């Protein structure tokens, strides 16, 4: 999901933190994320987005610790009805930034940047923080509680199989299935 090197994707300046000028200790950053951010990644799953990312940046002598927390909503289409709705999201990640001989972002919890670096770009981590907070199946809350009225839901209801009540005593069955059922029953004994 991450680009191989820092230079493969154009970096957005507002997500680059020049840590060389920061004192040791905790620093707070806040980012308001809207759809223009996702356009940069060519990600168009959201109709709109209003997410706030709070980042606690802890500068230590030999490393940096970054704690990200995202809260907000993204407007998506329901996977069942295609009706748009605001999906609340919440997610957090912790990232350690260390210094090494060369750039390495293969570990999702550890970023190694070259010695002598004076800034770190966090746009990829914010992107993943938000995108990974989205459930694989997006269902409109009105579908779950039965309040949503839509043509698609009505059509699905019409096409869904109706429950049939079966009378056990008068039911004719295929003798081959009876043999298989006996095998299962014998196994349980």
Residue pairs with C-beta under 8 A, 6 or more apart in sequence:
1 128
2 105
2 124
2 128
3 9
3 124
5 103
6 103
6 121
9 41
9 124
10 40
11 121
11 123
12 37
12 40
12 121
12 123
14 31
15 31
15 121
15 122
15 123
15 126
16 119
16 120
16 121
16 122
17 29
17 57
17 119
17 120
17 121
17 122
18 118
18 119
19 57
19 59
19 64
19 118
19 119
19 120
20 118
20 119
22 57
22 59
23 59
24 59
24 60
24 61
25 58
25 59
26 56
26 57
26 58
27 56
27 57
27 58
27 59
28 54
28 55
28 56
28 57
29 54
29 55
29 57
30 52
30 53
30 54
30 55
31 52
31 53
31 55
31 126
32 50
32 51
32 52
33 49
33 50
33 51
33 52
33 53
33 70
33 72
33 126
33 130
34 48
34 49
34 50
35 46
35 48
35 49
37 49
37 123
37 126
37 127
38 44
38 45
38 46
38 49
38 127
40 123
41 127
43 127
43 131
45 76
45 131
45 134
46 74
46 75
46 76
47 75
47 76
47 77
47 84
48 74
48 75
49 72
49 73
49 74
49 75
49 130
50 72
50 73
50 74
51 70
51 71
51 72
51 73
51 74
51 89
51 130
52 70
52 71
52 72
53 68
53 69
53 70
53 126
53 129
53 130
54 68
54 69
54 71
55 66
55 67
55 68
55 69
55 122
56 66
56 67
57 64
57 65
57 66
58 64
58 65
58 66
58 67
62 98
62 99
63 96
63 97
63 98
63 99
64 96
64 97
64 120
65 94
65 95
65 96
65 97
66 94
66 95
66 96
66 97
66 122
66 125
67 92
67 93
67 94
67 95
68 92
68 93
68 94
68 95
68 122
68 125
68 126
68 129
69 90
69 91
69 92
70 89
70 90
70 91
70 92
70 126
70 129
70 130
70 133
71 89
71 90
72 88
72 89
73 86
73 87
73 88
73 89
74 86
74 87
74 89
74 130
74 134
75 84
75 85
75 86
75 87
76 84
76 85
76 87
76 134
76 138
77 83
77 84
77 85
77 138
78 84
78 85
78 138
78 139
78 140
78 143
79 137
79 138
79 139
80 139
80 140
80 143
80 152
80 153
80 156
81 140
81 143
81 148
81 150
81 152
81 153
82 152
83 140
83 142
83 148
83 150
83 152
85 140
85 141
85 142
87 134
87 135
87 138
89 130
89 133
89 134
90 133
91 129
91 130
91 132
91 133
92 129
93 108
93 109
93 125
93 128
93 129
94 109
95 109
95 110
95 111
95 125
96 109
96 110
96 111
97 110
97 111
97 112
97 113
97 120
98 110
98 111
98 112
98 113
99 112
99 113
99 114
99 115
99 117
100 112
100 113
100 114
100 115
101 114
101 115
102 112
102 114
103 112
103 113
103 114
104 111
104 112
105 111
105 112
105 124
108 128
111 120
113 120
140 148
141 148
142 148
142 149
143 153
